[in-house]
Amino acid sequence: MKNCKICAENKKDEDIVLTFKNSNHENLNICFECFEFIYLINLDKQNILNEKNVENIKSIENFQNIDKVDNLKSPKNKISNLLKLKKSNIDDNLNVTKPLEIINLLDKKIVNQHEAKKILTMNIYNHYNKIILKKENLDLSFTKSNMILFGESGSGKTLILKEIAKIINKPIVIIDITTLTESGYVGLDVSTIFQDLYIAADRSIERMEEGIIVFDEIDKLGSRLNKNGTNPIQQELLTILEGRKVQFQENAVNMNNNEEILEIDTTNILFIGIGAFTSLFQNKEKETSFGFGEHKLISKTITQDDFVKYGLMKEFVSRFSVFQKLNSLDKNDLLEILHLDNSILNEYKKLFSIENVNLIFDKSYLNYVVETSFQEKKGARGLKYIIDKDMLNIHFKYINNIHDITLNISYKNGIILKEIKEKNKLSTN
């Protein structure tokens, strides 16, 4: 019998997987169960377990009985099976949730945008299928379908991608393009994109190289020209869009020459740009009369040339092949957003419940919020802005409320009304 250093249990000799010497030249034993837990679960978060690393373990002179790694068989010894299982898990992880399943989940949190949801999810689904096919046949060559999503502020561009990131469990980073500066200047340069993706990929280069990078506010690049009339940020982004090896350091805050230089290949990274591009699509829409007072908004096809005219470099735009506009949200859409499970209304109901307040929003107040946001063309983002502003003082008044009360919020003649009901008492203010 031998004592396992990890679990401290006595094990039969055949149940000891590894024996090695510590700094004091003492033999330390590890049983199979502990080896499986520590090595496969903890270390493999960094994607360490593979056939090559098992070979590396054999080369360590301190290991004894290492030949068991080759001879382990189920049920007593399972390393070879676990290696196969590891490979199977990698393949399974590449398989993305089917587009229809993603769309069904998105519909619970994002209204409208059915066409954008379909095109976006199909593009991501096909992107990962291409990676799988390339792994099976290295001679195959596929082109990426990088995308640009555009539409009015508050239409749900960023939210869709944030929700997809949760669903597909892939490393996705959303980068605010306005925070990037030209290399050599104060601020965040393009290399910080990979530092964020590295963290999102659990510090796995392999996962990074199959991730998704989202450029938020990409329309702002069109107005950031230097004295020479060029855009250095676009030029630097162009180098990573082309699919090449890029070097970066892990630490974005304290970069120095002594830190390890990491390298990734951007060939399989999917890039998605999102921005309002308001004037671009407004110029492509015109109202046409059909007689009898009926009017219809006609949209012309938007091409790469339109984005070039907006201020993006032709070489930069040409790296994107899919362009999808998100629909403007009408009043019915905005009202539907307020009734979603993740709406701002439910947030406030939960917050007020902490103060013993049962919060109710009258239909008149909801209509006021929707109408205001619609007229100001702020979309879903406007709903939150208006409600946050209205509820701040009301919430402050009822902090540390002692009695259980019901508070009904309504709207009439430009005034927000608060009807309070405490047991058999009723007051309005």
N, C-alpha and C positions, 0 to 999 in steps of 0.2 A: 504493500500500500504506500502511496505517496500523497503528500499534502499539497493541495492546490494553493498557490500563493494568493489568488484572488478571492475565492469563496471560502478558503480555509477548511474545506472538507477533505477527508481522506478518500482517495480515488484508487482504483485498480490501475496497475501499470499500463494496461492497454487503453485506459481512458485518459491518460495524460498525452496531450497532443504535442506540447513543446516543453523542452527543458533547456534553460540557458543559465549562464553565470552572471551574477551581478558584479559590482566593483570590488566586492570582498571575496570574489571567487567562490561564492556559495551557489549551489544549484537551486534554481527557482523553477517550479513546475506550474504549468497552466493546463487545466482540464479542457475538454472540448467545449463544454457549455459556456465557460468563461471566454474562451477564444472566440466563439461564435458571437457572444454579446459584445465584447470590447472591440474586436477586430472588424467584424462584419457590420455592426450597427454604428459604432462611434466613428471609427476611422473611415468607413466607407462613405460617410457624408462628404468627404473630400475626394471620393471616387478613387480610393487607393487600391481596392481589391481588383486584381486582374491577373491573368496568367503570368505576365512579366514580373509583377511584384512578388508573386509566390517564388519565382525563380531567384529573385534578389534575396529573399529570406534565406534560401538554401545556401547562399554564398557567405552568410555570416558564420564565422568560425565558432562562436560561442554556443550556437544551437547544436543540441544533441538530439538524436532520434528524429531528425528532420526528414528522414526518408519516409516517415509516416504520412507526410503531406501528400506523397504520391500514392500511398496505399490505402488511404482512408476510404471506407465503403459504408454504405447504409446497412443497418440503422446505427451501428456503433460509431462509425467514422464517416463523415459526410462532406469533407472539403470539396471533393471533385463535383459532387452534386450541387453544392452551394455555389461553386464557380459557374456551373451551368445555369443555376437559378439567377445568379447575378446578371449573366448575359441576357437571360429572358426578361429580367426586370428592366434592363436598359432598353430593349426593343419595345417593351410595353410603354415605357415612359415617353418614347417618341410618338406614340399614337395619340393624337389629339382627339378630344371629345368631338363627336360628329356635329356638323354645323347646325342641324335642326335642334339638337339638344342645347347647344349654346344659345341659340335664338330664343328658345322657350324660357331659358333662365334670364336672358336679357329683358324679355318682355315684362317680367315681374318688377323690373326696376327702371326701365327706360321706355317711354311711350313713343309711338310713331317710329319713323326711321327704318321701316321694314326693308327697303331696298338696300340701304347702307349696311344694315345688320347682315343681310344675306351675302353681299359682295365681300364684306370684311371677313366674315367667318369662313367663307369658301376660300378666300385668298390665304388665310392662315392655315387652314386645313390642308390645302394643296402644297403649301410651302413645306410643311413637315413631311408630307408624303414624298415629296421630291428628295428630301434628305434621306429618308429610309431607302428609296430606290438607289440613291448614289452609294449608300453604304453597302448595298447588296451587289452593285456593279460599279466599280470605281471608274470604269471607262465612260459611263454615262455623263452627260453634261446638260445641266438645266439652267435656264435663266430665271432670276428672281423677279417677282412682280411687286416691287416696292409701290406703296400707295400714297396718295395725298387725299385726305378728307377735308372738306371745306364747307362752310355754312355759317349762318349768323351766330353771334355770341349767344350762349345759353341754349343751343340746339342739342347739345349732348355729345359733342365730339370727344372730349377728354373722358367723360364718364363712361362711354361705351368701352373704351380701351382699358380703363381701370377695372371694369367689371369682367371683361374678357380675361384679363391677367389673373384674376381670382379663380376663374372657372378652369382654364387650361393648365394652370400650375406650371407655367414656363417662365423663365427669367425675362421680365419685361421692365424697361425703365422708360419713364416719361421725362424728357429733358426740356426745360424752358429755354428756348433758343436765345431769348433776350439776355440771359445771364452769361452767355459765352463771349469771350473776348479773343482777339487775335493773339497768337502765341508770342510771348515776350512782354505782354502788357499785363497790368494788374487786373486780376479777376480770374474766372474759370476758363481754361482753354479746352479745346476739343478732347484732349486726353482724359478729362474728368468724366466724360461719358462712359468710358470703359471701366473706370473705377467704380461707378455706380452699378454698372452691369455685373461686374465681378462680385460685388456684394449680393446682388439679387440672385446670382447663380450659385450662391453658397460657396464662393471662392473656388469654383470649378471652371477651369479654362474650357473643358469640353462642353459644359452646359452653356457657357458664355457664347461659344461659337455657333450655338443653335438658338440664340435668343432673339428678342425683338427690341429695337430701339425706336422710340417715338419722339419726333421733333415737334414740340408744342410751340405755338405762335410762329410757325414757319413763315407766315406772311410778312412778319416784321423784317425778315431778311431783305425784302425788296426795297426797303428805305434806308438800309445801312451801308451806304457807299462811302469810301474814303476819298481823300483829295484827288486821287487818280481816277475816280469814277469806277473803281472796282470794289468787290466785296470779299475781303480776305477770309471771312468766316465761311462763306459759301465754298471758297476754294479749298479750305482745310477739310470741310465736310465732304467735299467731292472725293478726296483721297480715300476715305473710308467707305464711301458708297460704291466705289469701283470694285471692291473685293480684293483686299491685299492684306499682308501681315502688318500689324500695328503694334508698337511697343508702348507700354505704359507702366507707371508705378502704382502700387496698391494704395498708398497713403495720399489722399488728395490735399490734406491740410499741411503735412510736414514732408514735402517731397525733398529728397536729397540724393546726392550721388552715391551714398553708401547703400541705399535701398535696392533690393532686387528688382531687375527689369523684367517685366512679364511681357509675353507676346501672344497675340491671338490672330487668327485669320478671319476676316470679316466676310468671306465669300458666302457663308450660309446664314448670315444675320439678316433678318427682314427689317427694312426701314419703312416707317410710316410717318408722314408729315401731316400735321393738322393746323389749321388756321382759319380765320374768318374770311379773308379775301373778299370783303364786303363789296367793294366797288367792282370787282371782277365779275361776279355773277349778276349783280344788279344791272350792269351794262349789257348782259346777255338775255335779259328778260324784258318783254314788252307786253303791254295790255292790248288785246285785240278785241274789237267789237264784233258780235255775231248778230246784231239786230235785236229788237224787242228789249233793249236795255241789258242784254246779257253780255258779260265780258269774261274773258279767259286769259290767264297768264301763260304766255308761250315762252319756253326756255330753249335757247339755241345751244348746240353742243359746245362744250368748253374743251379746248385743245391745249397742247403743250405751249403753243405760241402765245396763248392768252396769259399764261403764267410768266413767260419771258417778258411780255409787255408790262407785266405788273412789277418787274424788277429782279426776277430770279434769273441766274445765268442759264443760258441754253444748255450747257454741259451738265449743269446741276439738275435741271428739270428732266432732261433726257434719261436720267437714272430712275425715274418713276414712270411706270407704265399704266397704272390704274388711278383714275381720278373720280372721286365720288362726292357729290354734293348732298349734304343733309338737308332735309326739309325744314322750312320755317314752321315754328309751332303756332297753331291757331289757339283760340280761346278754349276750345274743347280739350285740346292736348294739355294746356296749362292746368285746367281744372282736374284732369285725370291724374296729373303729376301729384297734385295735392292729396289725392286719395290712395296713392301707392303706400305700401307697407313701410318703405324707407323715407317717407316724406318728412319735411320739416315740421308739419303739424304734429305728427306722432312723436317727434323728438321733444317738442314743448309739452305735450301731454304727459310724457314720462318725467320731464323735469319738474313740472308743477305737482305731480303726484307725490314727490318727495316732500313738498310743503303742505301735504294734506289737502290739495286742491284738485278737484275733478274738472278739468278744463274742457270746454265745449266750444267749437267754432260754428257759429251760425252761417247758413248759406249766404246771407247778405254780406258777411265779411269775406267769404271765399270769393264771391263774385267781384267784390271791390279789389281784392288782391290781384285776381286774374286780369281784370280790366286795366288796372294801373300798369302792370308788367307788360301787357300786350301793347298798350299805347306808347310806352317808353322803349319798346323793342328790346327788352332785356331777357326775354325767354325764361327758361327755368331758373337761371341765376337770379333774375329779378324777383321771383317769388320769395326766395330766401331772404334777399335784401330787405324787402318790404316787411315781411313778417318779423325778422330780427329787430328791425327798427321799432315796430309797433309794440312788440312784446317786452322790450327791455325794461321800461318803466313799470309796466304791469307786473312783471315777474319780481322786480325789486320790492314792490309793495307787499308781496305776499311771502317773502322769505321769512322763515321762522313762524309761519302761520300755525296757530295752535288748534283751531277748530276745523273739523271736516266741513268743507264747503264745496259748492258747485259754482263755477264761474263760466258764464256764457258770454262769448265775444261776438258782437254783431256790429253792423254798420248802417247808418241812416243819415241822410242829408249832410254828408261830409264829416260825420263825427263817429268815432269808434265808441260803441256803448259797451259797458260791462255790467251784466246782471249777476248779482251775487245771491246765492241761496244757502242759508245756514239753518239746518233743521227746518223750523217752521217760519223762519224769517226770510224776507225777500227785499232786496234793495237794488236800485239802479243808479249808476253814476257814469 
